Amino acid sequence: MADDMKSIATIIAGEINARPDQVISAVDLLDGGATVPFIARYRKEVTGGLDDTQLRNLAERLTYLRELGTRRKAIFDSITSQNKMTDELAVKIARTTTKAELEDIYLPFKPKRRTRAEIAREKGLEPLANAIWEDRTSDPAKLAESYVKGEVADVKAALEGARDIVAETMAENADLLKSLRNYLKDKAVLYSKVQDGKQAAGEKFADYFDHFERWATVPGHRALAMLRGWNEEILTLTIEADKDDPSLVKPTHRMIASAYQIGQKGPADQWLMEVAGWTWRVKLSMSLSLDLMRDLRERAEEEAIHVFARNLKDLLLAAPAGSRPTMGLDPGIRTGVKVAVVDGTGKVLETTTVYPFPPKNDIRGTQAELAGLIRKHGVDLISIGNGTGSRETEKLVADMLAQMPSTVKKPTKVIVSEAGASVYSASELAAKEFPNLDVSLRGAVSIARRLQDPLAELVKIDPKSIGVGQYQHDVDQGRLGRSLDAVVEDAVNAVGVDLNTASAPLLARVSGLGGSIAEAIVSHRDQTGPFASRKELLKVPRLGARTFEQCAGFLRIPDGKEPLDASSVHPEAYGIAKKIVAACGRDLRTLMGDSATLKGLDPRQFVDEQFGLPTVKDILTELEKPGRDPRPSFKTATFAEGVEEITDLKPGMLLEGTVTNVAAFGAFVDIGVHQDGLVHVSQLADKFVKDPHEVVKAGDVVKVRVVEVDVKRKRIALTMRKDGGEAPPPSARDNRGPAVMRNANPKPARDEKPAMGGLGAALAEAMRKK
């Protein structure tokens, strides 16, 4: 096992740009129950300073390589039990680095159902196949004559049986499979065609009705778009290599021939060459195409999950408006606008529903009621959900604010994403939090709170429902969930949590805590009052020393007995902090925040056997800005007056908007017309941009110019380039509207196989089993 760990550590170290000993140390901590945020923040000396990104990648690869090791042992034991293990085979198994290669090696030894080759062997035709292999100058038909007996009716039947045996041997050659797979990955082309009669129903996939591109370079978003079109039975997908190669003998056939030294010696060579072609067409082409289709999906999913994770992180770490009285408005036309007013801590003060739109059209009554609530509760912010009716509601509020006396401080109105608010409203958590509040009004509360503190409110919602993904419904939901949970955990712990005000869902995301212990903390707080110090956490039932170690540094008590409890300094390092204070001859409370004094200290003088230089530097930095929030300062976009619908847009308009989503091909921007516009990656800057995240992130307020408007397809092309930009190229216009990208659910797989040929049917079955 030690040797296995060394091997795994070497592989992972090369992938995350670290040393093997760093990896081994991190693995020991992870195996011991430590979380990634805790290791990244408080065990820098142990891991040599691995950051949270490196540690997340390490953990993911560790799982894969351990699974590979388990499978490797199972395969080794299986082959050994069959008395077929050789030294050469053992070395080959030990050196495999992927699950696919391992399964290729195991293929000839894998217990399987009765195959055509096995039936041929039962008929006594294996000697015929061997004879053809061994004597290339012989005539296979002549050799077959002596095998015509019993169940073998004639020479043709004998040669077909020999062919089945030879083909199975070729199809189970691990080295050959690897070579063919690599060849296809380099040369294969993905072809997409519209199914007959599906043009109208599949208009949103029009870019792929007659489309092809190299398999190796298909961007993830285009791959997922085509796979969705296939799943909805609009498109057929095929993967082919050498389709236009004029050679009589295709390169794939030549590769098989080369593997078995099939030349031009005689009739047996010619027969074997024909078998090689038959093996490719009937066996290998199908299976390897399926492999590539799965690889394509996995590659696209990885990109989509990465995009979703980055966007979610940006959204969670968006600027909080802060502890200010806020009115939340959940727009609705026929059903009315739901209203909730919360105080600076998020406590609900009052709720109501107003009906300014048809059929009631009570505009004046609505404005009067909203104005009254603003005066009554000293509302400082108005948070308006961006769903149906948002622009109408915003205009209503704007008119109301304009009518207010100039001597009165007017609230700031902000359009916020309401993604996930309805999911939260109907959740068990919301019912527990607001048992006496109507479901429709809970959404307004969420909309108000997510403006005050996006992180604290969004952690209550399933990350997959927050709406910043790229084809999020089309990817492996388990893998997506794990990735997004990791993002939430990292975001919460990067900001820190107020122990005396945090909700149970927020506490549950703190390092080392989970749902049950978070509930226990809240229950203890409700029964005994606010925590006076971090140490009091140890009085919470089931919260022991190990859990305290993991969570304490991420929990804050702003006005507690111990000033360091308000910082990210871990209790285990309070001794070092107090040595620093003693060296300055100052009171801790006066020293915290005194950057000039702290910067004049030499951190090396405080290093001891337990805490090294990285920890000491972190403590000094924290003392300089205790409890600092890594999130940016709050600011909002101002939508242009008179621009409320997509039909109001004209090329050349300069507008302000908020980035709602960043994809691999560009950024979506809310400019206040119910439909996000796209700034294609080529339009993000006056220089070449490889990754849109280099330029923008979700939540950014940006200036954009309208380049092109397609009202029918609800597409808006924007630019951030100073030269005015240009419309995105046709290859970039691939189902990029937010309705397709973020909100549309794929049609559930049907029991019947779609009409797209053998590959499609096999792929459908493979995807169902995935």
C-alpha positions in Angstrom: 0.0 0.0 0.0 2.9 2.4 0.8 4.3 1.8 -2.7 0.9 2.5 -4.2 0.6 5.7 -2.3 4.0 6.8 -3.5 3.0 6.1 -7.1 -0.3 8.0 -6.7 1.5 10.9 -5.0 4.0 11.1 -7.9 1.3 11.2 -10.5 -0.8 13.8 -8.7 2.2 15.9 -7.9 3.0 16.3 -11.6 -0.6 17.3 -12.3 -0.9 20.0 -9.6 2.6 21.3 -9.8 3.7 20.1 -6.4 6.1 17.7 -4.8 5.1 14.1 -3.9 5.8 14.7 -0.2 3.3 17.6 -0.3 0.7 15.3 -1.8 1.3 12.6 0.8 1.0 15.1 3.6 -2.3 16.4 2.2 -3.7 12.9 1.7 -2.9 12.1 5.3 -4.8 15.1 6.5 -7.8 14.4 4.1 -7.9 10.8 5.2 -7.9 12.0 8.8 -11.1 13.9 8.3 -9.7 17.4 7.7 -11.5 19.6 5.2 -10.0 21.4 2.2 -10.6 24.9 3.6 -9.0 24.0 6.9 -5.9 22.4 5.3 -5.5 25.3 2.9 -5.8 28.0 5.6 -4.3 26.4 8.7 -2.0 23.6 7.7 0.3 25.4 5.2 3.4 24.2 7.0 2.3 20.6 6.7 1.4 20.7 3.0 4.1 23.2 1.9 1.4 25.8 1.1 -1.0 23.9 -1.2 -3.9 26.2 -2.0 -7.6 25.2 -2.1 -7.6 24.8 -5.9 -4.7 22.4 -5.8 -6.2 20.5 -2.9 -9.6 20.1 -4.7 -7.8 18.8 -7.7 -5.8 16.5 -5.5 -8.8 15.1 -3.8 -10.6 14.4 -7.1 -7.6 12.7 -8.7 -7.0 10.7 -5.5 -10.5 9.3 -5.7 -10.0 8.3 -9.4 -6.5 6.8 -8.9 -7.7 4.8 -5.8 -10.6 3.5 -7.8 -8.2 2.6 -10.6 -6.0 0.8 -8.1 -8.9 -1.2 -6.7 -10.0 -2.2 -10.2 -6.4 -3.1 -11.1 -6.2 -5.5 -8.2 -9.6 -7.1 -9.0 -8.5 -7.7 -12.6 -5.1 -9.0 -11.5 -6.8 -11.4 -9.2 -9.3 -12.5 -11.8 -6.7 -13.3 -14.4 -4.5 -15.1 -11.8 -7.4 -17.2 -10.7 -7.8 -18.3 -14.4 -4.1 -19.4 -14.4 -3.5 -17.0 -17.3 -1.3 -14.4 -15.6 2.2 -13.9 -17.1 5.1 -11.6 -16.0 4.6 -9.4 -19.2 0.8 -9.1 -18.5 1.4 -8.2 -14.8 3.8 -5.4 -15.8 1.3 -4.1 -18.4 -1.5 -4.1 -15.8 0.7 -2.3 -13.2 1.7 0.4 -15.7 -1.8 1.4 -16.9 -2.8 4.9 -16.0 -6.5 5.0 -17.2 -9.5 2.9 -16.6 -10.1 2.5 -20.3 -6.7 1.0 -20.9 -7.1 -1.4 -18.0 -10.4 -2.6 -19.3 -8.8 -3.1 -22.8 -6.2 -5.4 -21.2 -8.9 -7.3 -19.3 -11.2 -7.8 -22.3 -9.8 -11.2 -23.5 -10.1 -12.6 -19.9 -13.4 -11.1 -18.9 -16.1 -13.6 -18.3 -18.7 -13.1 -21.1 -21.7 -14.6 -22.6 -21.4 -17.2 -25.3 -20.0 -15.4 -28.3 -19.9 -16.4 -32.0 -16.2 -17.1 -31.6 -17.0 -19.4 -28.7 -19.6 -21.2 -30.8 -17.0 -21.6 -33.6 -14.5 -23.1 -31.1 -17.1 -25.6 -29.9 -17.5 -26.7 -33.5 -13.8 -27.4 -33.7 -12.8 -24.5 -35.9 -10.0 -22.9 -33.8 -7.3 -25.1 -35.5 -8.5 -23.8 -38.8 -8.1 -20.2 -37.6 -4.6 -21.0 -36.3 -3.6 -22.7 -39.5 -4.5 -19.6 -41.5 -2.6 -17.4 -39.1 0.5 -19.6 -39.3 0.7 -20.3 -43.1 0.0 -17.1 -45.0 0.7 -18.8 -48.4 -2.0 -21.3 -47.9 -5.5 -21.1 -49.4 -8.0 -20.7 -46.6 -10.7 -22.4 -48.7 -8.6 -25.5 -49.2 -7.7 -25.6 -45.5 -11.4 -25.3 -44.6 -12.4 -28.4 -46.6 -11.3 -30.8 -44.0 -13.4 -29.0 -41.3 -16.7 -29.6 -43.2 -18.4 -32.1 -40.9 -21.0 -32.3 -38.2 -22.5 -28.8 -37.5 -20.2 -27.2 -40.1 -22.3 -27.5 -43.3 -19.8 -26.2 -45.9 -16.6 -24.4 -46.6 -18.3 -21.0 -46.3 -19.6 -21.9 -42.8 -16.1 -23.1 -41.8 -14.5 -19.9 -42.9 -17.1 -17.8 -41.2 -16.4 -19.6 -37.9 -12.7 -19.0 -38.4 -13.4 -15.4 -39.2 -15.3 -15.0 -35.9 -12.4 -16.4 -33.9 -9.8 -14.2 -35.7 -12.0 -11.1 -35.4 -12.4 -11.7 -31.7 -8.7 -11.9 -31.3 -8.2 -8.7 -33.2 -11.0 -6.9 -31.2 -9.5 -7.9 -27.9 -5.9 -6.8 -28.6 -5.2 -4.1 -26.0 -2.3 -2.5 -27.8 -4.2 -2.4 -31.0 -7.2 -0.9 -29.3 -5.0 1.8 -27.8 -3.5 2.7 -31.2 -6.8 2.8 -33.0 -8.4 4.9 -30.2 -5.5 7.4 -30.3 -5.8 7.5 -34.1 -9.5 8.3 -33.9 -8.9 10.9 -31.3 -6.5 12.6 -33.7 -8.4 12.2 -37.0 -12.1 11.6 -36.2 -14.8 14.0 -37.3 -18.2 14.5 -35.5 -21.1 14.8 -38.0 -24.4 16.2 -37.0 -27.5 16.0 -39.2 -31.2 17.0 -38.7 -33.6 14.1 -38.7 -36.1 14.1 -41.6 -39.1 16.3 -40.8 -37.7 17.8 -37.6 -36.5 21.1 -39.0 -39.4 23.2 -37.6 -39.5 21.5 -34.2 -35.8 21.8 -33.8 -35.2 25.3 -35.0 -33.1 26.2 -32.0 -30.6 23.5 -33.2 -30.5 25.0 -36.7 -26.8 25.6 -36.5 -26.3 21.8 -36.4 -28.7 20.6 -39.1 -25.7 20.0 -41.4 -22.6 20.4 -39.3 -19.2 18.7 -38.9 -16.0 19.5 -37.1 -13.0 17.6 -35.7 -13.8 15.6 -32.7 -10.6 16.7 -30.9 -11.5 20.4 -31.0 -15.3 20.4 -30.4 -15.9 23.1 -27.7 -17.8 21.8 -24.7 -20.8 24.0 -25.2 -21.2 22.9 -28.8 -20.9 19.3 -27.9 -23.6 19.6 -25.2 -25.8 21.4 -27.6 -25.5 18.7 -30.2 -26.0 16.0 -27.6 -29.1 17.7 -26.4 -30.4 17.8 -30.0 -29.7 14.1 -30.2 -31.5 13.5 -26.9 -34.5 15.4 -28.1 -34.5 13.3 -31.3 -33.8 16.3 -33.5 -30.3 15.5 -34.6 -28.3 12.4 -35.6 -24.7 12.2 -34.4 -22.0 10.0 -35.9 -18.2 9.9 -35.4 -16.1 8.8 -38.4 -12.5 8.9 -39.5 -11.2 8.8 -43.1 -14.7 9.2 -44.5 -13.3 11.0 -47.6 -10.1 8.9 -47.9 -10.0 7.5 -51.4 -7.7 4.6 -50.5 -9.0 1.1 -51.2 -7.6 0.1 -47.8 -8.5 2.5 -45.1 -5.8 3.6 -42.6 -7.7 1.8 -39.7 -7.6 -1.4 -41.7 -3.9 -1.0 -42.3 -3.3 -0.5 -38.6 -5.0 -3.8 -37.9 -3.0 -5.5 -40.7 0.2 -4.0 -39.3 -0.5 -5.3 -35.8 -0.6 -8.9 -37.2 2.0 -8.5 -40.0 -0.6 -9.2 -42.7 1.1 -8.6 -46.0 0.9 -9.7 -49.6 2.4 -13.2 -49.3 -0.6 -15.2 -50.4 -4.3 -16.1 -50.3 -4.3 -16.3 -46.4 -3.0 -12.7 -46.2 -5.8 -11.5 -48.5 -8.3 -13.4 -46.4 -7.0 -11.9 -43.2 -7.0 -8.5 -44.7 -10.7 -8.9 -45.5 -11.3 -10.1 -41.9 -9.5 -7.0 -40.7 -11.9 -4.8 -42.6 -14.9 -6.8 -41.4 -13.6 -6.6 -37.8 -13.4 -2.8 -38.1 -16.8 -2.4 -39.6 -18.7 -4.8 -37.4 -16.9 -4.7 -34.1 -14.3 -2.0 -33.6 -15.8 1.0 -35.4 -18.9 0.8 -33.3 -17.3 0.3 -29.9 -14.6 2.9 -30.4 -17.1 5.4 -31.7 -19.1 4.9 -28.5 -15.9 5.4 -26.5 -15.2 8.7 -28.3 -18.8 9.8 -27.8 -18.5 9.1 -24.1 -15.2 10.9 -24.0 -16.7 13.8 -25.8 -19.6 14.0 -23.3 -17.2 13.7 -20.3 -14.9 16.4 -21.7 -17.9 18.7 -22.4 -19.3 18.0 -18.9 -16.0 18.8 -17.3 -15.9 22.1 -19.1 -19.6 22.8 -18.2 -19.1 21.9 -14.5 -15.9 24.1 -14.4 -17.9 27.1 -15.9 -20.8 26.6 -13.5 -18.4 26.3 -10.5 -16.6 29.5 -11.4 -19.8 31.4 -12.0 -21.3 30.1 -8.8 -18.2 31.2 -6.9 -18.4 34.7 -8.4 -22.1 34.9 -7.5 -21.6 33.7 -3.9 -18.8 36.2 -3.4 -20.7 39.1 -5.0 -20.7 42.4 -3.1 -23.1 42.4 -0.2 -25.2 45.6 0.2 -24.8 45.1 3.9 -27.1 45.4 7.0 -29.6 47.9 5.6 -33.4 47.8 5.8 -34.5 46.3 2.5 -37.7 45.9 0.6 -37.9 42.8 -1.6 -40.3 42.7 -4.6 -41.2 39.5 -6.3 -42.8 40.7 -9.6 -45.9 39.2 -11.0 -48.5 40.4 -13.4 -51.9 38.7 -12.9 -50.9 37.3 -9.4 -49.6 40.6 -8.1 -46.3 41.8 -6.8 -45.3 40.1 -3.6 -43.7 42.5 -1.1 -41.5 41.8 2.0 -39.7 44.3 4.2 -36.7 43.1 6.3 -34.5 44.9 8.7 -30.7 45.1 8.6 -30.4 41.6 10.0 -32.8 40.1 7.5 -35.7 39.8 10.1 -39.1 40.0 8.3 -40.9 43.2 9.4 -43.9 43.2 7.1 -45.3 41.5 4.0 -48.1 42.2 1.6 -49.2 41.7 -2.0 -50.0 44.6 -4.4 -51.8 44.6 -7.8 -50.6 47.4 -10.0 -51.0 45.4 -13.3 -54.0 43.9 -15.1 -56.6 42.9 -14.3 -56.7 45.2 -11.2 -54.4 48.0 -12.5 -54.1 49.6 -9.0 -51.1 51.7 -9.8 -51.8 54.6 -7.4 -52.8 52.3 -4.5 -49.7 50.2 -5.0 -47.4 53.2 -5.1 -49.0 54.7 -2.0 -48.7 51.4 -0.1 -45.0 50.9 -1.1 -44.2 54.5 -0.1 -45.9 54.0 3.2 -43.8 50.9 3.9 -40.6 52.8 3.0 -41.4 55.6 5.4 -42.6 53.2 8.2 -39.5 51.0 8.2 -36.8 53.4 6.9 -36.2 51.3 3.8 -32.8 52.0 2.3 -32.8 49.4 -0.6 -35.4 48.0 -2.9 -34.5 44.6 -4.3 -36.5 43.7 -7.4 -36.5 40.2 -8.8 -35.6 39.9 -12.5 -38.4 37.5 -13.5 -41.6 38.2 -15.4 -42.8 41.7 -14.8 -39.5 43.0 -13.4 -39.2 46.0 -15.8 -42.8 47.0 -15.3 -42.2 46.8 -11.5 -39.0 48.7 -11.7 -40.7 51.5 -13.7 -43.5 51.6 -11.2 -41.0 52.0 -8.4 -39.0 54.6 -10.3 -42.1 56.7 -10.9 -43.0 56.4 -7.2 -39.5 57.4 -6.1 -39.6 60.4 -8.5 -42.8 61.6 -6.8 -41.2 61.5 -3.3 -40.1 64.9 -1.8 -36.5 65.8 -2.6 -36.0 66.3 1.2 -36.6 62.6 1.8 -33.7 60.1 1.4 -34.8 57.9 -1.4 -34.0 54.1 -1.4 -31.8 52.7 -4.1 -33.5 50.2 -6.4 -31.6 47.2 -7.6 -32.6 44.4 -10.0 -31.4 41.1 -8.6 -31.5 37.5 -10.0 -34.4 35.6 -8.5 -33.1 32.3 -9.7 -33.8 29.6 -7.1 -36.2 31.9 -5.1 -39.2 29.8 -6.0 -37.3 26.6 -5.2 -36.4 28.0 -1.8 -40.0 29.2 -1.1 -41.4 25.7 -1.5 -38.7 24.0 0.4 -38.9 22.3 3.8 -36.3 24.8 5.0 -38.4 27.8 4.1 -41.5 26.2 5.7 -39.5 25.8 8.9 -38.2 29.3 8.8 -41.5 30.9 7.9 -44.3 28.5 9.0 -47.0 31.2 9.0 -45.9 33.0 5.8 -47.5 32.2 2.4 -45.2 30.4 0.0 -45.5 33.3 -2.5 -44.3 35.8 0.0 -41.2 33.7 1.1 -39.7 34.4 -2.4 -39.9 38.2 -1.7 -38.1 37.7 1.6 -35.3 35.7 -0.2 -35.0 38.4 -2.9 -34.6 41.1 -0.2 -32.0 39.1 1.8 -29.9 38.1 -1.2 -29.2 41.8 -1.9 -28.1 42.3 1.7 -25.8 39.3 1.8 -25.9 37.0 -1.3 -23.8 34.3 0.3 -25.9 34.0 3.4 -29.1 33.6 1.4 -27.9 31.6 -1.5 -26.5 28.8 0.6 -30.1 27.9 1.4 -30.7 27.0 -2.2 -29.6 23.9 -4.1 -26.6 25.3 -6.1 -28.0 23.7 -9.2 -31.1 25.9 -9.0 -29.2 29.2 -8.8 -29.1 29.4 -12.6 -25.5 30.2 -13.6 -24.7 27.0 -15.4 -23.8 26.0 -19.0 -26.2 23.2 -20.0 -26.3 22.2 -16.3 -29.1 19.8 -16.7 -27.2 17.8 -19.3 -24.2 16.8 -17.2 -23.6 14.1 -14.6 -25.7 15.5 -11.7 -23.7 13.7 -9.0 -20.4 15.1 -10.2 -21.9 18.5 -10.7 -23.3 18.4 -7.2 -20.0 17.5 -5.6 -18.2 20.3 -7.5 -20.8 22.9 -6.6 -20.9 21.9 -2.9 -17.1 22.3 -2.8 -17.5 25.8 -4.3 -20.1 26.8 -1.6 -17.9 25.4 1.1 -14.8 27.3 -0.1 -16.8 30.5 -0.5 -18.4 30.4 3.0 -15.1 29.6 4.7 -13.2 32.3 2.7 -15.7 35.0 4.0 -16.2 33.6 7.5 -19.4 33.3 9.4 -20.8 35.3 12.4 -21.4 32.6 15.0 -24.3 34.5 16.7 -26.3 35.5 13.6 -25.7 32.8 11.0 -28.6 30.5 10.0 -28.3 26.7 10.3 -27.9 26.3 6.5 -25.0 28.8 6.5 -23.3 27.2 9.5 -23.7 23.8 7.9 -21.3 24.9 5.2 -18.5 25.8 7.6 -15.5 23.5 7.7 -16.1 20.4 9.9 -19.8 21.2 10.5 -22.8 19.5 8.9 -26.5 19.9 9.0 -27.1 18.2 12.4 -24.3 20.0 14.3 -25.3 23.3 12.7 -28.9 22.7 14.0 -27.4 21.9 17.4 -25.4 25.2 17.4 -28.5 27.2 16.6 -30.6 25.3 19.2 -27.9 25.9 21.9 -27.7 29.6 20.9 -31.5 30.0 21.2 -31.6 28.3 24.6 -28.6 29.9 26.3 -28.1 33.2 24.3 -25.3 34.4 22.1 -21.8 32.8 22.3 -19.4 34.9 24.3 -16.4 33.1 23.0 -15.3 30.4 20.5 -14.5 28.1 23.4 -18.2 27.9 24.3 -18.7 25.9 21.1 -17.4 22.9 23.0 -20.6 23.0 25.2 -22.7 22.2 22.1 -23.8 18.6 22.1 -21.8 16.3 19.8 -19.3 19.1 18.9 -16.0 17.6 20.1 -12.4 18.7 20.0 -11.9 17.4 16.5 -14.8 19.3 15.0 -13.8 22.4 17.0 -10.4 22.3 15.4 -11.9 22.2 11.9 -14.5 24.9 12.4 -13.3 27.4 15.0 -11.1 29.5 12.7 -14.0 30.2 10.3 -16.5 31.3 12.9 -16.5 34.9 14.1 -17.7 36.6 17.3 -17.4 40.4 16.5 -17.9 41.7 20.1 -16.9 38.8 22.3 -14.7 38.6 25.3 -11.7 37.6 23.3 -10.8 40.1 20.5 -9.2 37.4 18.4 -12.5 35.6 18.2 -13.5 38.3 15.7 -10.6 37.4 13.4 -9.6 34.4 11.3 -6.7 33.6 13.7 -7.3 30.0 14.8 -7.6 29.5 18.6 -4.7 27.1 18.4 -2.5 30.0 17.4 -3.7 32.6 19.9 -0.4 32.1 21.8 1.6 33.4 18.7 -0.8 36.3 18.4 -0.3 37.3 22.0 3.5 37.0 21.6 3.2 39.6 18.8 1.1 41.8 21.0 3.6 41.5 23.9 6.5 42.4 21.5 4.6 45.7 20.6 3.8 46.5 24.3 0.3 47.3 23.3 -3.2 46.3 24.2 -4.6 43.8 21.6 -7.6 45.8 20.7 -5.5 48.9 20.0 -3.0 46.9 18.0 -5.5 45.3 15.7 -5.8 47.4 12.6 -2.5 49.3 13.2 -0.9 48.4 9.9 2.2 50.6 10.4 3.3 49.0 13.6 2.6 45.4 12.5 4.4 45.8 9.2 7.5 46.9 11.1 7.8 43.5 12.8 10.0 40.7 11.6 7.7 37.6 11.4 10.7 35.2 11.7 11.1 36.2 15.4 7.8 34.6 16.2 8.3 31.2 14.5 8.4 28.2 16.9 8.3 24.4 16.6 4.6 24.3 16.0 3.9 27.3 13.8 6.1 28.2 10.9 6.6 31.4 8.8 3.4 31.0 6.7 1.2 30.9 9.8 2.9 33.8 11.4 2.6 35.9 8.2 -1.1 35.0 8.0 -1.6 36.1 11.7 0.2 39.5 11.1 -1.9 40.1 7.9 -5.1 39.3 9.8 -4.2 41.6 12.7 -3.7 44.4 10.2 -7.2 44.0 8.9 -9.1 41.8 11.4 -12.2 40.0 10.0 -11.7 41.5 6.6 -14.3 40.5 4.0 -12.7 39.4 0.7 -15.8 40.4 -1.3 -15.8 43.6 -3.4 -17.7 46.8 -2.5 -21.4 47.1 -3.5 -22.4 48.9 -6.7 -25.3 48.6 -9.1 -26.0 49.0 -12.8 -28.4 51.7 -14.1 -30.6 50.5 -16.9 -31.4 53.0 -19.7 -34.8 54.7 -19.5 -37.2 53.7 -22.2 -35.3 50.5 -23.0 -37.6 47.8 -21.5 -38.2 45.3 -24.3 -35.9 43.6 -26.8 -37.8 45.6 -29.5 -36.5 48.8 -27.9 -32.9 47.9 -28.7 -31.1 49.4 -31.7 -27.6 48.7 -32.9 -25.1 51.2 -31.6 -26.9 51.8 -28.3 -24.5 52.2 -25.3 -26.0 50.6 -22.2 -25.0 49.6 -18.7 -25.7 46.1 -17.4 -24.8 43.4 -15.0 -23.0 40.2 -15.9 -25.3 37.3 -15.0 -23.3 34.4 -16.4 -19.9 33.6 -17.9 -19.6 30.7 -20.4 -16.6 29.4 -22.4 -17.7 31.4 -25.4 -18.6 34.7 -23.8 -20.5 36.5 -21.1 -24.3 37.1 -20.7 -25.3 40.6 -19.6 -28.6 41.7 -18.2 -29.4 45.1 -19.8 -33.0 45.2 -18.5 -35.0 43.8 -21.4 -36.0 40.4 -20.0 -33.4 38.6 -22.2 -29.7 38.6 -21.5 -27.5 39.7 -24.3 -24.2 37.9 -25.2 -20.8 39.5 -25.4 -19.0 36.9 -27.4 -15.5 36.1 -26.3 -14.1 38.0 -29.3 -16.0 41.1 -28.2 -14.9 41.2 -24.6 -11.8 43.3 -25.1 -9.7 45.0 -27.8 -7.1 42.2 -27.3 -7.3 38.5 -27.8 -9.1 36.8 -24.9 -8.8 33.1 -24.4 -10.9 32.7 -21.2 -13.8 35.1 -20.6 -13.1 34.9 -16.9 -9.9 36.8 -17.5 -12.1 39.9 -18.3 -15.4 39.5 -16.4 -17.2 37.6 -13.7 -20.8 37.2 -12.6 -22.0 40.3 -10.8 -19.7 42.8 -12.6 -21.3 46.0 -13.8 -20.2 46.7 -17.4 -20.7 49.1 -20.3 -21.9 47.4 -23.5 -22.8 48.4 -27.0 -25.6 46.7 -29.0 -24.3 45.1 -32.1 -27.1 43.0 -33.4 -30.7 42.1 -32.4 -32.6 39.0 -33.5 -36.1 39.5 -32.1 -37.4 36.3 -33.6 -34.8 34.1 -31.9 -34.5 36.4 -28.9 -30.8 36.9 -29.4 -28.9 40.1 -28.5 -25.2 40.5 -29.6 -23.3 43.0 -27.5 -19.7 44.2 -27.4 -17.3 45.7 -24.9 -14.8 46.6 -27.5 -14.0 50.3 -27.9 -14.1 50.0 -31.7 -17.8 49.2 -31.6 -17.4 45.5 -32.2 -19.1 43.2 -34.7 -21.7 40.5 -34.6 -20.3 37.1 -33.4 -19.3 34.7 -36.2 -21.9 32.1 -37.2 -19.9 29.3 -35.5 -20.4 31.2 -32.2 -24.2 31.4 -32.5 -24.9 28.0 -31.1 -28.0 27.8 -28.9 -26.5 30.5 -26.8 -29.7 32.2 -25.6 -30.2 32.0 -21.8 -33.5 30.1 -22.2 -31.6 27.3 -23.9 -28.4 27.6 -22.0 -29.6 27.9 -18.4 -33.2 27.1 -18.1 -34.4 24.4 -20.6 -34.7 20.9 -19.2 -33.7 18.1 -21.5 -36.5 15.8 -22.6 -36.3 12.6 -20.5 -34.8 9.6 -22.3 -37.5 7.5 -23.9 -37.7 3.7 -23.8 -37.7 3.4 -27.6 -34.5 3.9 -29.5 -34.3 7.0 -31.6 -34.3 6.6 -35.3 -30.6 7.4 -35.9 -29.0 4.1 -36.8 -26.9 1.6 -34.9 -24.5 4.0 -33.3 -27.3 6.2 -32.0 -29.2 3.2 -30.6 -26.0 1.9 -28.9 -25.1 5.3 -27.6 -28.6 5.7 -26.2 -28.3 2.4 -24.3 -24.7 3.3 -23.2 -25.9 6.7 -21.8 -28.7 5.1 -19.9 -26.3 2.7 -18.2 -23.8 5.4 -17.4 
